[in-house]
Amino acid sequence: MPERPNETWSMDFMADQLADGRSIRTLNVLDDFNREGLAIEVDFSLPAERVVRALNQRECHELCVSGLAHAGFRYSHALKRSSNIMAK
């Protein structure tokens, strides 16, 4: 358990359906200490590159990496690729 805010963040995805039947997805980033919602991305599709861009825009790349175990290989791979590009 984190002992203070901004020590660790988690990310997760949710899905829902609009009244017209179209599906939407959300990417949620939360502070693990106080459960504050730090970011949310909502769209009909959230491909790996979009997730990486959203995390980089919110400067939560490093803190969210620990949450990738639940997000799957494609996001881990995309974030690692992004880290390599940013380091150059």
N, C-alpha and C positions, 0 to 999 in steps of 0.2 A: 504494500500500500504506500502511495506517495505521502510525504510528510508536509508538502507545501504546494501551492498552485504552480502550474507550468513545469512541474517535475516530469510528469509523463502525460501523454495524450493518447486517446484511442480513436480509431476511426471504424465506422461500420456503415453498411448499406441497408436501406429499407426500400420496399417496393409497395406501391399502391395502385389503384385503378381509378380513373376518372369516371364520371357518370356516363360518358359516351363510350366507355369500354377501353380507351387507350391506357396503357400502363405507364407509370412514371417511376423513376428511381431517385433516391436521395443518397448523398454521401454526407455523413454526419461526423464531425470532429468534436470530441468532448475532452475537457480537462478531467483526469481521473481523480484529482483531489476533491474538487467541489462539484463535479458533474456539470460544470458550466458548458453550454453549447458555444463552441468557438467558431464553427463554420458549418455551413450547409450548402450543398450544391444540389439543385433539382433540375432534372431534364428527362426526356424520354429515353435517353441512352447516355451512359457514362462509361465510355471506353477508357482503357488504361491511360492513354495519353492525356485525356481530359482530367482524370484523377490526379495525375502527376502535376499538371499545370495548376490545378486548384490548390494542391498542397504547397507548391512552390510559391504561389502568389500570397499565401497566408503565412509563409515562413515557418511552416510546421513540419517541414520535410524530415528533419532529424528526430523530432519527438514522436512522429507518427510511424516511423519505421518499425517499432516494436509491435504495432497493431497489424502489420502485414501478414502475420502468421494466419490470420483468419481471412484475409482478403484474397489469398490465392496467388499462384505463381505469376500470372501475367502482370499483376500490379508490382510484385517484388522485382520482377525483371525490368519493368518500365522505370521504376524508381532508381534501380541500380544504374541503368543506362543514362538516366537523367543526371545522376550524381557524377558519373564519369564525364559527361559533357560539360557540366558546370565547373568541374575541377580543372578543365583545360584552359 
